[in-house]
């Protein structure tokens, strides 16, 4: 715990001293207090009020350390619980919010949600380098829509499996207002990664945050 001047106390010369801004234990805190009492000037002793204030500061400091320790333990337990729950997704087919899909068996399927029916839906697909490889149009139904891309670029060249591609959707209604909500992919969860802290699932070869899972389909 980092303590930055929890309070001031009268010194043997009648001045004040404060705890340095550093990481100390409750035992260090108490030792400083006892040392001050032992070395005080009998003719200018610490007043009862100052002593009570110092003891109160010690009590608050000790309680804060206990709270921090308990919070750390709770955070660790919660993290373990989240990881355990995330493991349960493995082997299941899920729908997740993301704009990236992996090209497999010559195609990639994206989903996208619209808040209302669209009169114009333009779609772009970019490769991992951010280059647009395909443009086209999509359906404009209110709610979920699906686009299955055949893996060919705008020149008709079949791209290789294994690459990750990002979809961009522009959907507007009759008066030009955007009705696009979010894009999704659907696939089987094949892995779990907790190396970055927040659990990440692998869906069709694409990393997806657990918080972005919006449905379990099977």
C-alpha positions in Angstrom: 0.0 0.0 0.0 1.2 3.5 -0.8 0.8 6.0 2.1 1.2 9.7 1.4 1.3 11.7 4.7 -1.6 10.2 6.7 -1.2 12.9 9.3 1.2 15.1 11.2 2.5 14.7 14.7 4.3 16.9 17.2 8.0 16.2 17.4 10.4 16.5 20.3 11.2 20.1 19.3 7.5 21.1 19.0 7.5 20.9 15.2 5.7 18.4 13.1 6.8 15.3 11.2 4.9 13.2 8.7 5.3 9.7 7.2 7.1 9.7 3.9 5.3 8.8 0.8 6.4 5.2 0.5 5.2 1.6 1.0 5.3 0.7 4.6 3.6 -1.9 6.8 1.4 -1.4 9.8 4.3 -2.6 12.0 6.5 0.2 10.5 3.7 2.7 11.2 3.4 1.6 14.8 7.2 1.6 15.3 7.4 5.2 14.2 4.7 6.2 16.7 6.4 4.3 19.6 9.8 5.8 18.6 8.4 9.3 18.7 6.8 8.7 22.1 10.1 7.4 23.5 12.1 10.3 22.2 9.8 13.2 23.0 10.8 16.1 25.3 9.2 15.5 28.7 8.9 19.3 29.0 7.0 19.4 25.7 5.3 16.1 25.6 2.8 15.1 22.9 -0.7 16.3 23.9 -3.5 13.8 24.5 -5.3 15.2 21.5 -2.3 14.6 19.2 -1.7 11.1 20.6 -5.4 10.2 20.0 -5.1 11.6 16.4 -2.0 9.5 15.8 -3.7 6.4 17.1 -6.7 7.1 15.0 -4.4 7.5 12.0 -2.8 4.1 12.8 -6.2 2.4 13.2 -7.4 3.8 9.8 -4.1 2.8 8.2 -4.4 -0.7 9.5 -8.0 -1.1 8.5 -7.2 0.2 5.0 -4.5 -2.4 4.6 -6.9 -5.1 5.7 -9.5 -3.8 3.2 -6.9 -3.7 0.4 -5.9 -7.3 1.2 -9.5 -8.5 1.2 -10.2 -6.7 -2.1 -7.1 -8.3 -3.7 -8.3 -11.7 -2.6 -11.8 -11.0 -3.9 -10.5 -9.8 -7.3 -8.4 -12.9 -7.6 -11.4 -15.1 -6.8 -13.6 -13.2 -9.3 -10.9 -13.6 -12.0 -10.7 -17.3 -11.4 -14.5 -17.6 -11.5 -14.6 -15.6 -14.8 -12.0 -17.9 -16.3 -13.8 -21.0 -15.1 -17.0 -19.8 -16.6 -15.2 -19.0 -19.9 -14.0 -22.5 -20.2 -17.6 -23.7 -20.5 -17.8 -21.9 -23.9 -15.3 -24.3 -25.5 -16.9 -26.6 -27.9 -20.1 -24.6 -28.2 -21.3 -22.6 -31.2 -21.6 -18.9 -30.3 -22.5 -15.5 -31.8 -20.1 -12.7 -30.9 -19.8 -9.0 -31.7 -16.7 -8.5 -33.9 -16.0 -7.1 -37.3 -13.3 -9.7 -38.1 -13.6 -13.2 -39.6 -11.1 -15.7 -40.9 -11.3 -16.9 -44.5 -11.8 -20.7 -44.4 -12.7 -23.2 -47.2 -12.8 -20.3 -49.6 -15.4 -18.1 -47.8 -16.2 -16.1 -44.7 -19.6 -15.3 -43.1 -20.4 -12.1 -41.4 -23.5 -11.0 -39.6 -24.7 -7.4 -39.0 -27.6 -6.0 -37.1 -29.7 -3.0 -38.2 -31.9 -1.0 -35.8 -34.5 -0.4 -38.6 -34.9 -1.4 -42.2 -32.3 0.2 -44.5 -32.8 1.3 -48.1 -29.1 1.4 -48.8 -26.5 -1.0 -47.5 -22.9 -0.7 -48.7 -20.3 -3.2 -47.5 -16.5 -3.2 -47.7 -14.1 -6.0 -46.8 -10.5 -5.2 -45.9 -7.5 -7.5 -45.3 -5.3 -7.4 -42.2 -3.2 -4.6 -43.8 -6.3 -2.4 -44.1 -6.5 -2.7 -47.8 -10.0 -2.9 -49.3 -10.3 -6.2 -51.2 -14.0 -6.3 -51.9 -17.0 -3.9 -52.0 -20.6 -4.7 -52.5 -24.1 -4.4 -51.1 -26.1 -6.3 -48.5 -29.6 -6.9 -47.3 -31.3 -4.2 -45.3 -33.8 -6.0 -43.0 -34.4 -4.6 -39.6 -32.6 -6.9 -37.1 -30.0 -9.5 -38.0 -28.6 -9.9 -41.6 -26.0 -12.2 -43.0 -23.3 -11.8 -45.7 -21.3 -14.8 -47.0 -18.3 -13.6 -48.9 -16.9 -16.0 -51.4 -13.3 -15.0 -50.6 -12.7 -13.4 -54.0 -11.4 -9.9 -54.4 -12.9 -7.2 -56.6 -10.9 -8.6 -59.6 -12.3 -12.1 -59.1 -9.1 -13.6 -57.6 -9.6 -16.2 -55.0 -7.7 -15.3 -51.8 -6.0 -17.8 -49.6 -7.5 -19.4 -46.6 -6.2 -18.4 -43.2 -6.3 -14.6 -43.7 -8.3 -12.4 -41.4 -10.7 -9.9 -43.0 -12.7 -7.0 -41.5 -16.2 -6.0 -42.6 -17.4 -2.4 -42.8 -21.1 -1.8 -43.1 -22.8 1.5 -44.0 -26.6 1.3 -43.7 -29.0 4.2 -44.0 -32.8 4.5 -44.1 -35.0 6.4 -46.5 -34.0 9.8 -45.1 -30.3 9.0 -44.8 -30.1 8.2 -41.1 -27.6 5.5 -40.1 -29.4 2.3 -38.9 -26.3 0.1 -38.4 -25.8 -1.4 -34.9 -22.9 -3.9 -34.9 -21.4 -6.7 -36.9 -21.0 -10.3 -35.7 -19.5 -13.7 -36.5 -20.9 -17.2 -35.6 -18.7 -20.2 -34.9 -17.4 -22.8 -32.5 -15.2 -21.8 -29.6 -12.0 -23.7 -29.9 -9.7 -22.0 -27.3 -9.3 -19.7 -24.3 -6.5 -17.2 -23.7 -6.1 -15.5 -20.3 -2.5 -14.1 -20.8 -3.7 -10.5 -21.1 -5.9 -10.6 -18.0 -9.4 -10.5 -19.6 -10.4 -13.9 -21.0 -10.4 -14.1 -24.8 -12.1 -16.9 -26.7 -11.0 -18.2 -30.1 -14.0 -18.3 -32.5 -13.3 -19.5 -36.0 -9.6 -18.6 -35.5 -10.5 -15.1 -34.4 -9.9 -13.8 -30.8 -13.1 -12.5 -29.2 -13.6 -11.0 -25.7 -15.9 -13.0 -23.5 -17.9 -9.8 -22.9 -18.7 -9.7 -26.7 -20.5 -13.1 -26.7 -24.2 -12.3 -27.3 -25.6 -15.8 -27.8 -24.9 -19.5 -27.4 -26.4 -21.4 -30.3 -25.5 -25.0 -29.4 
